[in-house]
């Protein structure tokens, strides 16, 4: 469920530097329990279940200084050449492309979601039972002190600038110095009918003090982007999402996850985790819904009644949502968040640490619930492939 101007995983064992922000974020989740021990929108030799993408620029994508200049001067807008293969991904930094005014213009895209009744009609499983709505609550401000790993993702699509949500996650290859961001697959690639998004950036703790959307144009860059902007220089999502995913919830939604490797627009030598001071660990192959006491989902919903300017959250006990009998079930929670919250992390507290177990993928037409993929072996492969790719980088 991205948002556009015109729309809505064995844990890693790296040691996290404990900042005040990280401690506060964990404290906010200590009431959550994992009983097993513990949205609507939507390769360079990658492993079989994943599709990596990076800055290899074949064809009419930028391959030279002149080509790069044309790209930065607006050539990226040529969507007739929509890159689909991993090696065709291009996301060179265009300094100040995402200035405060343009960030404020990126609104909610149409929901990537499904109608409750449609689920039963499209497959051999019955429509899901009712799920009580949980009204989203704003995260305590300033956001960097209370949920520092969460941020907003901005990207360009053929339909204009869109937004999603993402989470800074630990990188076992670079303990305390991660440059990895977890999000939804549909926030970086449109699935079977399209290709890679462009000009993808991550803004940690976007709009730190929760200024209303109609006042963002008068907000300083430091308030809107307290840690700056981080551009994706490599992206990895599942082959299943690329081959099956679409604008409405379907089998591809079960694999609707992605991880990005980012670098700062300003060229700072610090990693994303060092800059922000926090990152969440990922619990791959965690218990399914009935094994989780409760979890909390975060994001920046941008479709009405929300304005995309505030970080929101929902706390609920999950249940299962089955798309097809031969597919792994998704987790589902009651939540009123809308487009723009896609990709936002779902968390439990595990071992006293902030732990990501899913991300927002789809919602129903009434916006009473959200569903996210269970982060099983496919998600772990997507993550490990990207982490290992940059393992030798300092």
N, C-alpha and C positions, 0 to 999 in steps of 0.2 A: 504494500500500500504506500507507494511513494506519493509525493505531493508535487504538483507542478504549478506553473503560474496559472494557470487555468486549471492535486491529488495526494492515499495511505499509502558437539558439539560435545580410560584411566586419566584422571586429571593431570595437567601438566604440573611439573614439580619445581619450576623455577622459583627462586626466592625473590619475593617482592620487597622493594624498599618501602618501609612503612612510613608514609607521610601522614600529616594530620588529615588530609583529604581522604586518603585510603582508609584510615581508621574510622573516620566519620561515616564513610560509605558502608563499611562492614557493620558498624553499630546499628545502622538503619535496618539491617537485615537479620539481626541476632534472634528476632522472634520467629524467623522462618525455620522450618524443620524438614529434613529429608529423612524419611523413616526407614530407608534401607540401610543404613549404617549409621546412615545418616540422612491480514490485513487486508477496505477491500481494494485493493488493487489486485497490484502485484507489486598451442602448448608446445609450448616449447618442450616437447617430450614430457608431458605430465603423466602422472600415474593413471591407471585405467579408470578409476572412478572420479577423476577430477579433470578440470580444464584450466590450466594456468594461462595468464595473459600478461604480456609485458611490452616494452617499447621496441618491438621489431616492426619496421614500417615498410611493408612491400607495396607494390602497385603505386597508386597515386597518393598514398599516405606519405608524410614527410620523411624523406630518406637523405636529405642534404640540408645545408644551411638555407638555401633558397626555398626548398620545400617546407622547412620548418617555419620560415618567415611567412610563407603563404598560409600555412596552417594556423599560425597565431593571428594572422590578419583576417581570419574568417573562413579559411578553407575547411575548418572542422564542421562548418554548417552544411557541407555537401552530404546530405543523408542518402543520396542516390548510391553512394559507395559506403554502405553501412557495414562495418567490419564485424564479421561473425566468428572467424577462426581465432584461436588464441594468439597466434603470431601476428595477427592484424591489429591487435589492440594498440591504440595510441593515446597517450595522455600527458604530453609534454606540458610543463608548467607555463602558463600564460599569466605572467605577473599582473596582479590587480584585475584580472578578469572577474573575479568574485569580489568586487568592492562592496562596501556596506549597502549602497543603494540596490545593487543587483541581488545581494543576499536577501534583502527585504522583499524583493519582488517575487521570489520563488514561493509559490503558493502550493496548495494541496492538489495533487493529481487525483483522477478518479480512483476509487477504491479497487484493490485487487481482492476480490472477495466472491462470495457465493451466497445464494439464497439457501436457507435451511432445507426447503423442500427439494431444491435442485440436486442436493447431494444424493438423496435417495433415488432420484429419477435418473441420475447419470451413471449409476453403478449398481452392483449387486448387494449393496448394504443399505439398511434403512436410514432414513433421515435422522440426524442427531436429535436427542431429546432436548428439552428446554435447559437453558443455563441462565441462572439469575444474573442480571446485569450488575456490574460493579462500577460505580461512578469513579472515573479517574480523578486523582488528587494531584495538585501541583507539588513538586519537590521543593523542600525548604530552600530558600535563597540565602546567600549566593550558591549557585549550583556546584561550583568547584569545591566547596567545603563539605557538601553532603552527598554528591554522586559524581565525583570527578571523572570516572572512566567513560561516562556517557557524553555523546556529542551528536551533532547534526551533520548529515551528508548532503552535499549539493552536487548536482550533475546536470548536464545538458542532454536533452532527448530531441527527437524530431518535433515534438509538440511543445518544446520550450523548457525552461529551467525547472527542475523538479527537486524534491527533497525526500530524504529518508533519515533514519536514525542509525547509530552504530555505537560500538563499545570497544575501548582499548583493552586488549587481552594480552596476557603474559606470553612471552616467546621463550620456550625452553632453550633455544640456541643463543639467546641474549638475555640472561637473567637480569632483571632490573632495567633493561635498556630496549624494551620492545618497540617496534614500529608497526605492529599489527593491529588491525581494526576488524572486528567481526560485524557482519551485517547480513541482509537477505540477498539471495541470488538475484531477485528481480530489481534490486537497487543498482546493479552493475551490468546486467545483461537481460534483454527482454524475453529470452527464451526462444522457442522454435520458430517464431515469425520474424525475428529481428537479429540484433547483435549487441555489441558493447556500447554502453553509454559513453559520453565524452566529458572532459573537463571535470573529473570526479575529485572532489575535495572533502576532507573531514575537518570539522570545526569543533574542538573539544569545548564543553561547557558553553555552548552557543548562548548568547544573550544572558550572561551570567546573573543578572539581577532581575530577569523576567519582565523587561519593559514591554508594554503592549505593542502589538504589531503595528498599530497606526502611529506609533512614536519612534519606530526603529530608524527611520530616516534621519532623525535628530540625535541618534545615539552614537557615541564615539566608537571608533574601531576597537579600542581597548575594552570597552564594555561588551560589545557584540562578539568579539573574538579575543578573549583574554589570553589565550595561548597561541593565537595565530591560526594560519591555515596549513593543512598538510595534504599534499597531492598524492594520489595513488600512482605509484610507478610500476606496480604489478598487481594483478588480481587473479584470484582462484575461486572458481565455483564448480558445482558438480556437473558432470556430463549429463546427468539425468535432468537437471534444470534446463540446460541448453537444448536438449532434444525434446522435452515434453512441456516445459513451462509456458505459461501464457497469461493473458490479461485477467482471466478468471481462475478461481481455485480449481485445480485438477490434480492428477497424479504427480505432476511436477512439483507441486507445493510441498510434498513430503521431503523433497531434497532442496528446498528453497533457502539455501544458506551460502555465504561467501566470506572470504577473508581478503583483506587488502594489505599490501605493504605500502607504507607512505613515507614521504619525506617533506620537510618544511619548505614552504614557499620562500622564506627569507634566507635559506641556506645555512641555518644554524647547525652547529655540529652536534647538538644534543638530540637524543632519541625522543620519540613521542612520550614514552613512559617517564623519562627523566624530566621532560618539560612539564608534564602535568603532575607527576608525582604519584601516579596510581595506575593500576591495571588489574583486571579480573582474571582469575584462573578459569579454565574451561573444564567441565566434567563431561567427558565423552562417555557414552554407554551408561549414563546415569539410569536410575529406575524409571520405568514408565510412570504415567500420571498417578496411578493408585499408590505408588511407592513414595510420592512426594507429599509431605504434609501441607505445605503452602509455598507459593513462590510469588515474586514481585516482578512485574514487567514495567519497563521504562521506555520513554520515547518522546518525540516532539510531534504530537498530532496536529495536522494543519487543516484538515477539512472540517467544515462546520460541525459542531459549535465551537471548535477550537481555532486558534489563529496561527499556529506554528511557531509562536514566539516563546512558549513556555514548556519546560520539561515536566511531564506528567508521569504518574505511575498508577498501577492497579495491583492490589494484593488479593489473591484468591487461591483456593485449593483446586488444582487442575483435574480434569477428567480426560478421557480419550476421545479423539475424533478420527474415525476411520474413513479414508477416501475410497479404498478398494480392499477387498478381502486379502489379496496377495501383497498388499503394501504395508509397511510399518505404520502404526497409528501415529497421529500427531497429538500433541498436548493442547488442551483447550482451557481457557479461563474466561470468567465473566469480566468484561472490560468495555468501557464506552469509547476508548481511543479510536481515532479515525485515520484517514490517509495522512502519511507523513511519519507515522509511528513505525512503519515497516522497517525491519532490521534491528529495531531496538531490543536490547538484551532482556532475557528472563533469568532471574537469579534466585539462588538459595544461599544460605550461609553454611559452608562446609568447613569444618575444622577451624571455625572462627574467621574464615576468609570469604570474601565476595566471590561467588562461583556462578558462572554462566552455564545454563543447561538448555537454552533454546533462544529463538528470536522470533519476533512477530512476522508472520507471513500473510495470513488471510483473516478476514472477518466475515460476518454475515451482513445482509442488507440492512438490518435494523441497528447495527453497531452495538449489539449487546454482548458479544463475545469476540475473542481473538484466538487464533490457533497458530502454533509454531511447530517446526519439525523437531522430532526427537534426534539428538545428535549422536548417531551411531557410527559404525565403522566408515561409512562413506564420508561423513563430516570430518572424522578424524584424519582420513586420508587427504582430504582437501587442505586441511590445516597443516599437516605434517609436510606435505609436498612444498608448500610455500615457505614454511619455517626453514626447511633444509636448504632451499634454494639460496637463502641469504645467510646461511650459517657461517660462512667464511668471511662475511663482511663485518668490519669493525664498526 
